[in-house]
Amino acid sequence: MTMRTPLGQVRGLGSTRAGTSHFWWQRLTAVANIPLTLFIVFSIVFHIGTDHAKMAAYLGSPIVTIALFLFIVSSVFHMGLGMNTIIEDYIQHEGLKILAKMASTFFCIVIGFSSLFAVLKLSFGG
Amino acid sequence: MAKLKAPIERPLSPHLQIYRLTLTMLMSIAHRATGILLYFGTILLAMWLISVATGPAYFAFVNDLFSTYLGRLLLLGYTWALLHHMLGGIRHLIWDTGVGFERKTVEILAWTTLIGSIVLTIGVWLMGYWVRGGLS
């Protein structure tokens, strides 16, 4: 006779049914990243050596700001998912794993929001 | 209360030390490695964007930092990692549709990714130096 519920007995033993969602977001952001990356790479390359005022004006123009905004959101999300997979693959210790995933999420959020802030500041003419 | 069952000893799959190194295996490792590089490389992008938003002095400082040999090496590596990861990603997206698993196709895709990433990186950098107006 056990006091444990059927759910309690199987918890932690298998799928959490989150695998498809991870896969889907990984692929969705991957597809989005292709055109966005090409746009960002070429727009940066064609402005190498540009002085500060022109660079600020260029990055702050609506189309470029929108592209950068989307690129930052999509790639930070993508890299967060990717790093989570890597952490799950190589860190077996449960506590360390959770700490590493937390640290990774914080890193992504800091990078993402500071980049977004910089772009929006340029665009709104701060 | 019933004793908790010990986790089942599942068989472990053979890993790097067991398998002979193949190109496709190397590309799989490269995809993950470039992913990790890009993850930390975003620091460079964030730093650069923040420098533009901060003002001319900090912008000049970051530009000077990126212009050093180490800076350029990092940016070159970042460019290659980005393009390699992008092409490798396209390879994975092709596989996601359920095609391209034949041995020959897999080899072609691997070589295309590797050579393509190097050619594109050189192309992007030549374009950069051309925009900059020479090798300086």
Interface residues (C-beta under 8 A of the other chain):
Chain A: T2 M3 R4 R27 A30 V31 N33 I34 T37 V41 F42 V45 F46 H47 I48 G49 H52 A53 M55 A56 L59 L68 S75 V76 M79 G82 M83 I86 I111 S114 S115 F117 A118 V119 K121 L122 G126
Chain B: M1 A2 R32 G35 I36 L38 Y39 T42 I43 L45 A46 L49 I50 V52 A53 G55 P56 F59 A60 T79 L82 M86 G89 I90 H92 L93 D96 V124 M127 G128 V131 R132 G133
